[in-house]
């Protein structure tokens, strides 16, 4: 193994320890995972241990992070007769599982996937097949997929390694009825002005609180918009003013009692999508008060009985949030809208490729094309998922006038495609997950009063220097 591959594999292993937040949160009624794919990871067609190995061409083994590919696999099997064994692996375990299998020379899985934050390391480690070479000739299909998605699927040399079936730009999901009551309009363009920058968001939050509402369940809802610059530029850590402003926003939301003090992906965070939730305390959110278990619905209901309640106005989520909302809005279906946030953002997306070790590469390529480049499949997925946003341009054009009734008849495909035009994939680096987690720890230290802003930022710098000595840190 050359040095480049060795370093990549070491980074992939380190990432496994920092990716817990990307996994299945396990607390909604539908057990919706944070990458937008509903269902328990234990419901996969195979467990993480996998099935007995066989090299028959009438079978494919798929390792994935999301439950979506269970459904894609079943559809592919129905239409081709090829048996698909789909193994859904928790994100925290996924990089290590792939690394162990492929470096060990295993010929299965045939299909592997990755999210943008892990792809660079996977590419450098040689895990994904080169799709530019014959018989794949992937570049023949370049103009059929939304541009940014196609670019994310390329390695640093421009070789296509993976393709995603979805686009994942970010938006603000808001309650139309509350918008009308408090601000006099539920028009997405007008409501978007309430979120145009952090100062305006705080003003919006104050007005909502005065009216008896809370702007967000958690103080981290704008995180999906905070990455409007790269964490690492030319080998140097980049903490620009927007990152500082985001820290200040989180601190202000927390310290001024402007949220419901729920943690993202917790029981109350999901429950607020369907109606009133208890207003928790800062100490409950930061676990200084452990009298309320926010991760168990039954215990949460018992512990919060009699607490003052509120209704939450908005969530910040990528386009796959339509799946999360779909499974949790309950009787508030039809009362929601979607508008733009303070910056262009995107998060997640399942990028599908062929394992470089697979002995069923021809069949695997048919599966990749079936999931990403087949308009009939895209039509099926749009209907089956009730609103996920595909990456195939022809399907988006075909469905551009579809009205999503959960969101008051809004034409969401038009909206998401417009937001996707602003996505800059050059801002994605292999360090994003770990550096973002460290920055989140700094924010938590400031908002809870454990550290001053200066001390928390200095500790953040210390963490990056010790974790990534190859990154230059300018304090």
Secondary structure by P-SEA (a helix, b strand, c coil): ccaaaaaaaaaaaaaaacccccccccccccccccccccccccccccccccccccccccbbbbbbccaaaaaaaaaaaacccbbbbbbbbcccaaaaaaaaaaaaccccccbbbbcccaaaaaaaacccccccccccccccccccccaaaaaaaccccccccccccbbbbbbbbbbaaaaaaccccccaaaaaaaaccaaaaaaaaaaaaaacccccccccccccccccccccccccccccaaaaaaaaaaaaaaaaccccccccccaaaaaaacccccccccccccccccccccccaaaaaaaacccbbbbbccccccccaaaaaaaccccccccbbbbbcccccccbbbbbbbbccccaaaaaaaaaaaacccaaaaaaaaaaacbbbbccaaaaaaacccccccccccaaaaaaaaaaaaccccccccaaaaaaaaaaaaaaaaaaccccaaaaaaaaaaaaaaacccccccc
